Each structure stands twice: as structure tokens, then as C-alpha cells.
């Protein structure tokens, strides 16, 4: 029993589990009809633009096979671009090209991607290989984000993104996801990325885990993870909180990145955010969710909600 | 938030009706709860003999009618005779022939299955019988005994018990000795009951004992009390009925009537047989043409299809349990159930090996296809065709090698396999071989457990014979769909969060 917790220990610490998340939060607060606002990144993008939320710029949309040939034309003159499926999930099917040289494409790790491979990748996207349920999809071609160098050293072969759980419009928990060599440049915790819990009040790091085990330094760069302070924290909170009005989903995960020039950009929204954020924070999320559920009275404005969250959901570092 | 009460009431109703339907089936149709169960049945042969006197002859034999035994099969054969079985309260077999001469033998065979229902209920209260008219010589003695016993009794039954005791008392009074000199014990018992207006009737019964021949029917008396006929065996001074007694004739008619013959007699021989309880109850259902919902009414081919289909809920239940309660990840939600269905045809080991071979070869071919830059649809189609090739090749090789197990590989659902190969190949490219082994292994593990549940002979018996079980499964699946507790794997995953803060 050394490796297993008793259920009541987890319950006492307010750890949300998959079944309860599905039934009591997603099932209860996320209306089915609003799902496409987050499941289809093209719609998310259009909604975000309509709501003055900053997003990576859209270079083009590939809806049909023959338009794949237009991609080189689309990205002409750019240093890099990203191709992603509009209906992908879990970061599947995202092709990042950081370097274009003489019509040849290179991935962040320096590997070359032949035009043939790009063609096949987009073709797979259109056939629905990465979409939920295999339904036909469209490919989005987006501009490369110029990442804020503030996180240099905290991430390996990729840039960290910031995940915030927004419940009924209140940001309740946050984390920074840093890719590692083990995660192959991806930001998914189950693949080995480092998850750093963030204080809602300040954007400072609280705790960090890799493969669910606490870590103090980044495994590849040995940077002290306790030193992280996310810049533009208030803007991030504000953007995440206003995503609630935009997509009308009660239980929401927002993924954002910091652009050197433009500041926080909304990358995508998630109607079924995972539970790893609890491990990264070393803390169960249920207490905060119940706190928000217990709030009565009229719906507050975005500013009021952010202020309320900063006041009530602050934590002490746990390194 | 709306109340969950109606939901739980609904689930409870499903559960209760499922259990009730199953219990009803087992009681009403004697469908056994365990597949190998055996029941004892009795094969009884009645042989009617008489001497023909060169005239038209008609022999009428009463047939058993007893709630304690169901008639599974009966036939009456005798060469040259016409036969008519009359139904109704008094079932009789009537043989007839234009001319009979010399010794005649007629046979009636019946297979009886005990139902365990030994009580004989009276549909309506019998009329109070006319008081028996005693012979002048007997009247005094009889009345003296009757009155003495009547004084000491409280009810029909206690009166009958006391009477039987007196009749069988070894220190007989002179009165009784006189009466018994002209009457049999049974007759005397019946007459004495009727003298006091107690409804009673004489019945004929056959004691079933294995491998007995030339048995006769014995006389018994049924005494009425409180809607029930209670049996008395006066000759042996016993009350109540043993479970190996068949009531052959119970409404006072004769057992055998022969017109146009002499020296008629009937004797019985019997044999105990052991049959499968299930086969017996199926035969019974077929016999009675019961309109109850039973899949045995379907043609054999459809039956065997349904035997497979009805296992799916069990596999689904296993998958729901392993995913919701335990938290095992599988590739494709119900792929494990389909694989398990294939395992049932191939057996587990052959199935596992076959699955791994096909997927491994498929992945190799698929890695070549991925270089060809095909559209997804045509690539999957190509994989399907290749899977068929692989299956054909393995079947052929195993046939040449004389491995008959290999031939069952054709039972794998090919489209499912092709999709599995495609998904795993993508998983391999995106997340590496480790993920492929994890999700593939999880699926095979779940499929194996589902197979073990689905191939269990008890479960196969239950899901086909007790359709109510499926309502219970539905209820369980619905309840698990409301489970908000921790999955077993989450107890490990969130272990770091369990520490006291």
C-alpha cells in the first residue's frame, strides 16, 4: 500500500478525480452546444478576435486537398509557422516549423521536414486523423510566436505554456508547463514535461513536478524552478477570466503563451482540462471549486472576479 | 441541480425486475441456475393386458395427472389399435380395434419430471358427501367407533388421523375386526370419513422405485381440509405424500376399463433417468407451447447468433468497470470487447498470438505505406486489404503445418484490426513505441479479462437463459456512470497529494 493513497486521504485534501470532474463539473457546467467554441480552434480564434483577446495570427486555412499546394505561397517571407488541426486534441497533429530556408523547412530540433511530409501531414489533418471521432477537419496555418525570452532555460526545445483552470469565470488554479528532453519538446505532463504550480495571486512558482514526482530544478538545464515569476500575470488572469464570457463554459482550461512583442496570447481553450494541474500545484482543486460554487449574488465583472481570485486563491511556495 | 432520486428509483426498478424475471424463469420453467445441473426423471411404462374374445374391443386407461410431476413426453403404441387421448379433467388413453382375439398387450409410456409441488390444492370446496349407508350387520359396530373417534377429534384432518390410528391399531377391538373382515382398510377409512360428512376420495397412486417391474397402483385416500387434499396411506398407516408417489387417477373413476375383453389388468414398470436440467426445461417449454419470451423458440442458427450477441453486455460491463472504477486506459473504447469476442472463437492463447502477429505485421506494412503519402481513407483501405492478406497467409501456413488453431484466426474483425493498426502507427510516430505498448497492452489486458468473463460457462448460461440478467447489467452500468469516486489508478497517481498538510 506504500504507493497507493487511501481514498479518504485524497478526499480530505480536496483532490478532484476523473469521474467527479466528468460528472459534477464538465457534465454540469459545460453545455454541449458550446463545445464547438473550444473544440474548433478556428471558431475559438474568431471568437477571441471578436472579444479583443490576443491570439497568434492566422496565416491561412486549408480546407481542401488542393489548397495544400498553396502553403508555400502562404508562408512566403516568414521565418516560421505552425500547422495545426482545427479540431485536434491533446496537442496532437501540431507541426511547428521554426526555420524556413530556401524553401526548406526545419523543426525546432533542427530536423528537416520535406514538402512531401508537410503535404502528408496536412492531408492527414483534412481526413480527420487527429480530430475527435475522426471527422473531417481543416488545417490552420498560424504565425510563429516569438517567445518571450523570460523563460529561457526553463524549457528545453520548446516554450512553456501557461494553463489556467477557470471555473465560472474565476481563475482557480494555474501552472506553467515546461517541455523537457524526455517530453520531446512537448508540453504534456504525462509525456514528461515539467509542471510548475503557479500562485494565482502573483504568478510566482509554488511547486514543480515531473512524472508526478517533485523536482527542484529543470532536468535538462538545471535552472532553479523556484525562481519563476510569470510576467504580465494580471493580463494573463484577465484574459483567462474573460474567456468565460466568450465561450460560456463553466469549467474551462485556458492555454496561453507569452509573445515577446504582443504579450500573452490565447493558444487554445479546453472544455476537458486534465487533472495534472493538481499534482503540479501539490494541492487538490476541489476546495477552490467548492468555494466558487458557494458564491452567491450577481455575476461579477472580469476585474472583480480576478481580484476575488487573487485574494482567495493565493498559496505559499512549497519547494 | 435536479434530484437524482428518480434515477436511483429507475435503476432499482431495473435491478429488481431483472432479478425477478430471472427468479420467475427458474421457478416457472425450472431453468437451472447452473449449467451442468441434472434432474431425475422417471420413465414409466404401463402395460395393459386382456384377452380378446373375437369382438370389437376398447380399452381405456386413465393417465397420470399430478401437479407434483410434469409430463415431459408420452406415447402410446400398440400395433393395429386406434388410439385417442382425451384431454380434460380425466385424461384417458382409449385404444380400440374392430376385432381382438387372444392375449392383447397395449403400452403407454410417459416420462415424468418431478416439480417438487407436493401439495394438491382443491380448486373449489367439495360438496359434503352423502353419509355412507352401512350394512345392517356393520352399522352398530361402525357407529360406535365413528362416534368415539369423532369425540376425540377437532377437524377433518385430526378425525382422519385418529381413524387411521384406530384402524391400524394392533389391539383391534371386536367391532373393528368385524368391519375389517368384510372391508379393506382403505374402504373402511373412506366410509367412516364419509359417514361424518368429511369430503374424502379414493385415489390410485404409483410408487416410483428405480428398475421395478410389474408394479400395481395402490389405493390412497385424500381428505379435504382448508382448500387442500391431504393424502393418507391407510394400508401403511402413513399420512402425507412421499415425493416418489405419482397420483395416477384421482377423481374416483376407474383406472382401466376394457370392453370386449376379459381378464384385463394393468401393470407398471419404471426406470429412473438422469437428464440435463436445462434440456428438460427446454423440452417442457416446447411441450406446453408457452408464449413466454424464450430465445429457444428461434431457429438454431439465430440462437447461436444470439448466444454471441448476449455476451457483449458482459464484456461491456467489464470494460466499464475497468475504465471507470479501476482506470485502465485502452485504445478505442470498445475495441477490447470485439477482440474478446474473437478470442471466444479462437481461444485465448491462439487469439493473443494471432492478434500480436497481425498487428506487428500490419505495423510493418503500415510504416511502408506511410512513406507513400496516401490519403487517410485509401491508406486505411490498403491496411484492411493487407490485413486480409496477412490473415489468409497465416491461415494457410498453419494449415500446412497442421496447426488447426491457426485456422480460427479468420474470426478477427478485420476493420477493427485495420483501425487499430492505423491508430497504433500514429501513436508510434507521435509518442513513441512505449505509448503503443502501453495502450496496446491495456487493450489486450482488458480484452483478456472480458474474454475470461465472457467465456465462463456459468455466465454464458445465465445471459442466454435468464434475459433478466441484462436488466441487472444495465442497472450496474448506469450506476457506474454516476460513480464520482476515485479510480484505483488515481489512488496511485495522486499519492503525492495525500500527505497531511
Interface residues (C-beta under 8 A of the other chain):
Chain A: X3 X4 X5 X6 X7 X9 X10 X11 X13 X15 X17 X18 X19 X20 X23 X24 X28 X65 X92 X116 X119 X120 X123 X124 X127 X128 X129 X184 X191 X209 X212 X213 X214 X278 X279 X282 X283 X284
Chain B: X1 X324 X327 X370 X373 X375 X376 X377 X426 X430 X431 X432 X482 X483 X484 X485 X486 X487 X490 X491 X492 X493 X494 X495 X496 X497 X498 X499 X501
